[in-house]
Amino acid sequence: MAKSEFRRRRKEFIRMVGTGNIAVIASAPVSQRNRDIEYPYRQDSDFYYLTGFEESGALAVFVPSRRPAEYILFCREMDET
């Protein structure tokens, strides 16, 4: 999907949140099947709809009152191993 589509979705979401509010949306957690086996990761649908980001451990913060409105994505450092 094109980056412009995610940008359009965020712009509409920020409009709905409204000035004077902040929205914080977390990514889906990793689910463990057994002690050392994880289920295949699936991102939260709402989080993906707004960000297009598919990694766990992330937060999206939307601040409509900033001009221009601000969208901040916090994520874990990349593990190069």
Backbone as XML, in Angstrom:
<?xml version="1.0"?>
<chain id="A" units="angstrom">
  <residue number="1" name="MET">
    <atom name="N" x="0.840" y="-1.172" z="0.000"/>
    <atom name="CA" x="0.000" y="0.000" z="0.000"/>
    <atom name="C" x="0.893" y="1.246" z="0.000"/>
  </residue>
  <residue number="2" name="ALA">
    <atom name="N" x="0.446" y="2.273" z="-0.663"/>
    <atom name="CA" x="1.231" y="3.505" z="-0.798"/>
    <atom name="C" x="1.281" y="4.285" z="0.516"/>
  </residue>
  <residue number="3" name="LYS">
    <atom name="N" x="2.417" y="4.921" z="0.766"/>
    <atom name="CA" x="2.581" y="5.739" z="1.972"/>
    <atom name="C" x="1.540" y="6.851" z="2.027"/>
  </residue>
  <residue number="4" name="SER">
    <atom name="N" x="1.156" y="7.337" z="0.870"/>
    <atom name="CA" x="0.173" y="8.426" z="0.824"/>
    <atom name="C" x="-1.177" y="7.997" z="1.400"/>
  </residue>
  <residue number="5" name="GLU">
    <atom name="N" x="-1.523" y="6.722" z="1.267"/>
    <atom name="CA" x="-2.783" y="6.225" z="1.825"/>
    <atom name="C" x="-2.735" y="6.243" z="3.350"/>
  </residue>
  <residue number="6" name="PHE">
    <atom name="N" x="-1.627" y="5.806" z="3.935"/>
    <atom name="CA" x="-1.498" y="5.858" z="5.394"/>
    <atom name="C" x="-1.513" y="7.308" z="5.877"/>
  </residue>
  <residue number="7" name="ARG">
    <atom name="N" x="-0.867" y="8.189" z="5.140"/>
    <atom name="CA" x="-0.854" y="9.618" z="5.477"/>
    <atom name="C" x="-2.276" y="10.180" z="5.468"/>
  </residue>
  <residue number="8" name="ARG">
    <atom name="N" x="-3.057" y="9.807" z="4.463"/>
    <atom name="CA" x="-4.449" y="10.264" z="4.374"/>
    <atom name="C" x="-5.262" y="9.761" z="5.560"/>
  </residue>
  <residue number="9" name="ARG">
    <atom name="N" x="-5.071" y="8.498" z="5.927"/>
    <atom name="CA" x="-5.791" y="7.913" z="7.062"/>
    <atom name="C" x="-5.433" y="8.622" z="8.368"/>
  </residue>
  <residue number="10" name="ARG">
    <atom name="N" x="-4.135" y="8.906" z="8.557"/>
    <atom name="CA" x="-3.709" y="9.604" z="9.775"/>
    <atom name="C" x="-4.309" y="11.004" z="9.839"/>
  </residue>
  <residue number="11" name="LYS">
    <atom name="N" x="-4.323" y="11.685" z="8.708"/>
    <atom name="CA" x="-4.882" y="13.037" z="8.659"/>
    <atom name="C" x="-6.353" y="13.025" z="9.062"/>
  </residue>
  <residue number="12" name="GLU">
    <atom name="N" x="-7.111" y="12.080" z="8.561"/>
    <atom name="CA" x="-8.529" y="11.950" z="8.909"/>
    <atom name="C" x="-8.692" y="11.589" z="10.382"/>
  </residue>
  <residue number="13" name="PHE">
    <atom name="N" x="-7.865" y="10.679" z="10.890"/>
    <atom name="CA" x="-7.933" y="10.289" z="12.298"/>
    <atom name="C" x="-7.641" y="11.485" z="13.204"/>
  </residue>
  <residue number="14" name="ILE">
    <atom name="N" x="-6.609" y="12.248" z="12.874"/>
    <atom name="CA" x="-6.254" y="13.432" z="13.664"/>
    <atom name="C" x="-7.409" y="14.430" z="13.666"/>
  </residue>
  <residue number="15" name="ARG">
    <atom name="N" x="-8.083" y="14.585" z="12.546"/>
    <atom name="CA" x="-9.249" y="15.470" z="12.482"/>
    <atom name="C" x="-10.339" y="14.982" z="13.432"/>
  </residue>
  <residue number="16" name="MET">
    <atom name="N" x="-10.555" y="13.659" z="13.492"/>
    <atom name="CA" x="-11.580" y="13.087" z="14.364"/>
    <atom name="C" x="-11.208" y="13.212" z="15.843"/>
  </residue>
  <residue number="17" name="VAL">
    <atom name="N" x="-9.927" y="13.090" z="16.163"/>
    <atom name="CA" x="-9.477" y="13.212" z="17.557"/>
    <atom name="C" x="-9.750" y="14.622" z="18.066"/>
  </residue>
  <residue number="18" name="GLY">
    <atom name="N" x="-9.483" y="15.609" z="17.253"/>
    <atom name="CA" x="-9.792" y="16.991" z="17.598"/>
    <atom name="C" x="-8.719" y="17.679" z="18.424"/>
  </residue>
  <residue number="19" name="THR">
    <atom name="N" x="-8.673" y="18.993" z="18.293"/>
    <atom name="CA" x="-7.711" y="19.807" z="19.025"/>
    <atom name="C" x="-7.971" y="19.699" z="20.526"/>
  </residue>
  <residue number="20" name="GLY">
    <atom name="N" x="-6.906" y="19.686" z="21.299"/>
    <atom name="CA" x="-7.035" y="19.585" z="22.753"/>
    <atom name="C" x="-6.984" y="18.157" z="23.260"/>
  </residue>
  <residue number="21" name="ASN">
    <atom name="N" x="-6.891" y="17.198" z="22.368"/>
    <atom name="CA" x="-6.805" y="15.787" z="22.744"/>
    <atom name="C" x="-5.524" y="15.181" z="22.198"/>
  </residue>
  <residue number="22" name="ILE">
    <atom name="N" x="-5.144" y="14.068" z="22.781"/>
    <atom name="CA" x="-4.000" y="13.290" z="22.304"/>
    <atom name="C" x="-4.456" y="11.844" z="22.213"/>
  </residue>
  <residue number="23" name="ALA">
    <atom name="N" x="-4.049" y="11.145" z="21.177"/>
    <atom name="CA" x="-4.364" y="9.719" z="21.039"/>
    <atom name="C" x="-3.060" y="8.925" z="21.068"/>
  </residue>
  <residue number="24" name="VAL">
    <atom name="N" x="-3.059" y="7.852" z="21.863"/>
    <atom name="CA" x="-1.913" y="6.945" z="21.938"/>
    <atom name="C" x="-2.422" y="5.552" z="21.603"/>
  </residue>
  <residue number="25" name="ILE">
    <atom name="N" x="-1.831" y="4.933" z="20.599"/>
    <atom name="CA" x="-2.253" y="3.600" z="20.165"/>
    <atom name="C" x="-1.043" y="2.682" z="20.195"/>
  </residue>
  <residue number="26" name="ALA">
    <atom name="N" x="-1.216" y="1.526" z="20.828"/>
    <atom name="CA" x="-0.117" y="0.562" z="20.958"/>
    <atom name="C" x="-0.231" y="-0.528" z="19.901"/>
  </residue>
  <residue number="27" name="SER">
    <atom name="N" x="0.918" y="-1.039" z="19.502"/>
    <atom name="CA" x="0.943" y="-2.181" z="18.584"/>
    <atom name="C" x="0.493" y="-3.429" z="19.338"/>
  </residue>
  <residue number="28" name="ALA">
    <atom name="N" x="0.200" y="-4.468" z="18.606"/>
    <atom name="CA" x="-0.215" y="-5.729" z="19.225"/>
    <atom name="C" x="0.966" y="-6.360" z="19.964"/>
  </residue>
  <residue number="29" name="PRO">
    <atom name="N" x="0.687" y="-7.026" z="21.085"/>
    <atom name="CA" x="1.776" y="-7.710" z="21.789"/>
    <atom name="C" x="2.150" y="-9.013" z="21.086"/>
  </residue>
  <residue number="30" name="VAL">
    <atom name="N" x="3.325" y="-9.508" z="21.391"/>
    <atom name="CA" x="3.756" y="-10.814" z="20.897"/>
    <atom name="C" x="3.073" y="-11.862" z="21.769"/>
  </residue>
  <residue number="31" name="SER">
    <atom name="N" x="2.496" y="-12.888" z="21.155"/>
    <atom name="CA" x="1.811" y="-13.944" z="21.904"/>
    <atom name="C" x="2.658" y="-15.200" z="21.934"/>
  </residue>
  <residue number="32" name="GLN">
    <atom name="N" x="2.834" y="-15.729" z="23.143"/>
    <atom name="CA" x="3.616" y="-16.958" z="23.279"/>
    <atom name="C" x="2.705" y="-18.170" z="23.261"/>
  </residue>
  <residue number="33" name="ARG">
    <atom name="N" x="3.159" y="-19.183" z="22.557"/>
    <atom name="CA" x="2.427" y="-20.435" z="22.470"/>
    <atom name="C" x="2.842" y="-21.343" z="23.620"/>
  </residue>
  <residue number="34" name="ASN">
    <atom name="N" x="4.126" y="-21.529" z="23.758"/>
    <atom name="CA" x="4.710" y="-22.292" z="24.859"/>
    <atom name="C" x="5.778" y="-21.416" z="25.489"/>
  </residue>
  <residue number="35" name="ARG">
    <atom name="N" x="6.564" y="-21.966" z="26.360"/>
    <atom name="CA" x="7.603" y="-21.176" z="27.026"/>
    <atom name="C" x="8.560" y="-20.502" z="26.050"/>
  </residue>
  <residue number="36" name="ASP">
    <atom name="N" x="8.949" y="-21.201" z="25.011"/>
    <atom name="CA" x="9.961" y="-20.657" z="24.104"/>
    <atom name="C" x="9.505" y="-20.572" z="22.649"/>
  </residue>
  <residue number="37" name="ILE">
    <atom name="N" x="8.222" y="-20.730" z="22.411"/>
    <atom name="CA" x="7.699" y="-20.667" z="21.045"/>
    <atom name="C" x="6.632" y="-19.579" z="20.974"/>
  </residue>
  <residue number="38" name="GLU">
    <atom name="N" x="6.785" y="-18.699" z="19.997"/>
    <atom name="CA" x="5.815" y="-17.622" z="19.811"/>
    <atom name="C" x="4.927" y="-17.919" z="18.610"/>
  </residue>
  <residue number="39" name="TYR">
    <atom name="N" x="3.688" y="-17.452" z="18.695"/>
    <atom name="CA" x="2.817" y="-17.501" z="17.530"/>
    <atom name="C" x="3.372" y="-16.539" z="16.476"/>
  </residue>
  <residue number="40" name="PRO">
    <atom name="N" x="3.083" y="-16.775" z="15.207"/>
    <atom name="CA" x="3.493" y="-15.794" z="14.189"/>
    <atom name="C" x="2.870" y="-14.434" z="14.537"/>
  </residue>
  <residue number="41" name="TYR">
    <atom name="N" x="3.650" y="-13.386" z="14.423"/>
    <atom name="CA" x="3.180" y="-12.060" z="14.834"/>
    <atom name="C" x="2.171" y="-11.500" z="13.849"/>
  </residue>
  <residue number="42" name="ARG">
    <atom name="N" x="1.111" y="-10.929" z="14.402"/>
    <atom name="CA" x="0.104" y="-10.230" z="13.591"/>
    <atom name="C" x="-0.167" y="-8.884" z="14.243"/>
  </residue>
  <residue number="43" name="GLN">
    <atom name="N" x="0.047" y="-7.833" z="13.486"/>
    <atom name="CA" x="-0.134" y="-6.484" z="14.000"/>
    <atom name="C" x="-1.607" y="-6.201" z="14.278"/>
  </residue>
  <residue number="44" name="ASP">
    <atom name="N" x="-1.871" y="-5.354" z="15.272"/>
    <atom name="CA" x="-3.219" y="-4.880" z="15.561"/>
    <atom name="C" x="-3.766" y="-4.167" z="14.315"/>
  </residue>
  <residue number="45" name="SER">
    <atom name="N" x="-4.983" y="-4.495" z="13.933"/>
    <atom name="CA" x="-5.556" y="-3.957" z="12.691"/>
    <atom name="C" x="-5.651" y="-2.433" z="12.692"/>
  </residue>
  <residue number="46" name="ASP">
    <atom name="N" x="-6.078" y="-1.845" z="13.807"/>
    <atom name="CA" x="-6.201" y="-0.389" z="13.877"/>
    <atom name="C" x="-4.836" y="0.286" z="13.797"/>
  </residue>
  <residue number="47" name="PHE">
    <atom name="N" x="-3.855" y="-0.284" z="14.488"/>
    <atom name="CA" x="-2.501" y="0.269" z="14.471"/>
    <atom name="C" x="-1.945" y="0.228" z="13.046"/>
  </residue>
  <residue number="48" name="TYR">
    <atom name="N" x="-2.100" y="-0.910" z="12.388"/>
    <atom name="CA" x="-1.598" y="-1.036" z="11.016"/>
    <atom name="C" x="-2.346" y="-0.101" z="10.062"/>
  </residue>
  <residue number="49" name="TYR">
    <atom name="N" x="-3.643" y="0.026" z="10.246"/>
    <atom name="CA" x="-4.455" y="0.891" z="9.382"/>
    <atom name="C" x="-3.931" y="2.325" z="9.374"/>
  </residue>
  <residue number="50" name="LEU">
    <atom name="N" x="-3.483" y="2.793" z="10.540"/>
    <atom name="CA" x="-3.010" y="4.176" z="10.649"/>
    <atom name="C" x="-1.528" y="4.353" z="10.347"/>
  </residue>
  <residue number="51" name="THR">
    <atom name="N" x="-0.724" y="3.323" z="10.614"/>
    <atom name="CA" x="0.728" y="3.497" z="10.524"/>
    <atom name="C" x="1.397" y="2.712" z="9.399"/>
  </residue>
  <residue number="52" name="GLY">
    <atom name="N" x="0.880" y="1.538" z="9.084"/>
    <atom name="CA" x="1.546" y="0.666" z="8.122"/>
    <atom name="C" x="2.768" y="-0.018" z="8.713"/>
  </residue>
  <residue number="53" name="PHE">
    <atom name="N" x="2.954" y="0.105" z="10.021"/>
    <atom name="CA" x="4.127" y="-0.435" z="10.716"/>
    <atom name="C" x="3.792" y="-1.824" z="11.236"/>
  </residue>
  <residue number="54" name="GLU">
    <atom name="N" x="4.647" y="-2.820" z="10.961"/>
    <atom name="CA" x="4.310" y="-4.208" z="11.266"/>
    <atom name="C" x="5.118" y="-4.834" z="12.397"/>
  </residue>
  <residue number="55" name="GLU">
    <atom name="N" x="5.887" y="-4.043" z="13.147"/>
    <atom name="CA" x="6.705" y="-4.603" z="14.219"/>
    <atom name="C" x="6.012" y="-4.460" z="15.568"/>
  </residue>
  <residue number="56" name="SER">
    <atom name="N" x="6.354" y="-5.356" z="16.491"/>
    <atom name="CA" x="5.791" y="-5.299" z="17.840"/>
    <atom name="C" x="6.524" y="-4.252" z="18.674"/>
  </residue>
  <residue number="57" name="GLY">
    <atom name="N" x="5.970" y="-3.952" z="19.836"/>
    <atom name="CA" x="6.630" y="-3.047" z="20.767"/>
    <atom name="C" x="6.655" y="-1.598" z="20.324"/>
  </residue>
  <residue number="58" name="ALA">
    <atom name="N" x="5.636" y="-1.159" z="19.615"/>
    <atom name="CA" x="5.612" y="0.219" z="19.109"/>
    <atom name="C" x="4.413" y="0.984" z="19.670"/>
  </residue>
  <residue number="59" name="LEU">
    <atom name="N" x="4.538" y="2.296" z="19.694"/>
    <atom name="CA" x="3.454" y="3.201" z="20.091"/>
    <atom name="C" x="3.324" y="4.296" z="19.039"/>
  </residue>
  <residue number="60" name="ALA">
    <atom name="N" x="2.094" y="4.617" z="18.702"/>
    <atom name="CA" x="1.824" y="5.747" z="17.811"/>
    <atom name="C" x="1.130" y="6.823" z="18.635"/>
  </residue>
  <residue number="61" name="VAL">
    <atom name="N" x="1.658" y="8.032" z="18.594"/>
    <atom name="CA" x="1.095" y="9.156" z="19.343"/>
    <atom name="C" x="0.644" y="10.217" z="18.341"/>
  </residue>
  <residue number="62" name="PHE">
    <atom name="N" x="-0.594" y="10.667" z="18.503"/>
    <atom name="CA" x="-1.178" y="11.670" z="17.619"/>
    <atom name="C" x="-1.484" y="12.920" z="18.438"/>
  </residue>
  <residue number="63" name="VAL">
    <atom name="N" x="-0.935" y="14.057" z="18.018"/>
    <atom name="CA" x="-1.090" y="15.327" z="18.739"/>
    <atom name="C" x="-1.693" y="16.361" z="17.781"/>
  </residue>
  <residue number="64" name="PRO">
    <atom name="N" x="-3.032" y="16.434" z="17.718"/>
    <atom name="CA" x="-3.677" y="17.351" z="16.775"/>
    <atom name="C" x="-3.433" y="18.830" z="17.069"/>
  </residue>
  <residue number="65" name="SER">
    <atom name="N" x="-3.156" y="19.191" z="18.321"/>
    <atom name="CA" x="-3.033" y="20.611" z="18.672"/>
    <atom name="C" x="-1.747" y="21.254" z="18.162"/>
  </residue>
  <residue number="66" name="ARG">
    <atom name="N" x="-0.751" y="20.460" z="17.800"/>
    <atom name="CA" x="0.481" y="21.014" z="17.215"/>
    <atom name="C" x="0.184" y="21.475" z="15.794"/>
  </residue>
  <residue number="67" name="ARG">
    <atom name="N" x="0.860" y="22.508" z="15.352"/>
    <atom name="CA" x="0.684" y="22.992" z="13.984"/>
    <atom name="C" x="1.984" y="22.870" z="13.230"/>
  </residue>
  <residue number="68" name="PRO">
    <atom name="N" x="2.091" y="22.046" z="12.202"/>
    <atom name="CA" x="1.028" y="21.140" z="11.769"/>
    <atom name="C" x="0.841" y="20.003" z="12.771"/>
  </residue>
  <residue number="69" name="ALA">
    <atom name="N" x="-0.309" y="19.333" z="12.691"/>
    <atom name="CA" x="-0.595" y="18.222" z="13.602"/>
    <atom name="C" x="0.559" y="17.229" z="13.569"/>
  </residue>
  <residue number="70" name="GLU">
    <atom name="N" x="0.824" y="16.619" z="14.718"/>
    <atom name="CA" x="2.013" y="15.777" z="14.832"/>
    <atom name="C" x="1.643" y="14.309" z="15.019"/>
  </residue>
  <residue number="71" name="TYR">
    <atom name="N" x="2.416" y="13.458" z="14.384"/>
    <atom name="CA" x="2.307" y="12.003" z="14.507"/>
    <atom name="C" x="3.703" y="11.509" z="14.853"/>
  </residue>
  <residue number="72" name="ILE">
    <atom name="N" x="3.823" y="10.799" z="15.989"/>
    <atom name="CA" x="5.122" y="10.301" z="16.438"/>
    <atom name="C" x="5.022" y="8.788" z="16.586"/>
  </residue>
  <residue number="73" name="LEU">
    <atom name="N" x="5.977" y="8.078" z="16.030"/>
    <atom name="CA" x="6.019" y="6.623" z="16.138"/>
    <atom name="C" x="7.235" y="6.236" z="16.963"/>
  </residue>
  <residue number="74" name="PHE">
    <atom name="N" x="6.985" y="5.587" z="18.103"/>
    <atom name="CA" x="8.055" y="5.079" z="18.949"/>
    <atom name="C" x="8.188" y="3.584" z="18.678"/>
  </residue>
  <residue number="75" name="CYS">
    <atom name="N" x="9.423" y="3.117" z="18.503"/>
    <atom name="CA" x="9.639" y="1.692" z="18.266"/>
    <atom name="C" x="10.958" y="1.263" z="18.888"/>
  </residue>
  <residue number="76" name="ARG">
    <atom name="N" x="11.130" y="-0.034" z="18.978"/>
    <atom name="CA" x="12.367" y="-0.583" z="19.534"/>
    <atom name="C" x="13.523" y="-0.378" z="18.567"/>
  </residue>
  <residue number="77" name="GLU">
    <atom name="N" x="14.728" y="-0.369" z="19.132"/>
    <atom name="CA" x="15.915" y="-0.325" z="18.279"/>
    <atom name="C" x="15.995" y="-1.597" z="17.458"/>
  </residue>
  <residue number="78" name="MET">
    <atom name="N" x="16.525" y="-1.476" z="16.261"/>
    <atom name="CA" x="16.678" y="-2.635" z="15.394"/>
    <atom name="C" x="17.777" y="-3.549" z="15.936"/>
  </residue>
  <residue number="79" name="ASP">
    <atom name="N" x="17.469" y="-4.835" z="16.036"/>
    <atom name="CA" x="18.456" y="-5.826" z="16.459"/>
    <atom name="C" x="19.138" y="-6.360" z="15.207"/>
  </residue>
  <residue number="80" name="GLU">
    <atom name="N" x="20.392" y="-6.053" z="15.044"/>
    <atom name="CA" x="21.122" y="-6.398" z="13.820"/>
    <atom name="C" x="21.591" y="-7.851" z="13.777"/>
  </residue>
  <residue number="81" name="THR">
    <atom name="N" x="21.334" y="-8.625" z="14.840"/>
    <atom name="CA" x="21.818" y="-10.018" z="14.844"/>
    <atom name="C" x="20.880" y="-10.949" z="14.142"/>
  </residue>
</chain>
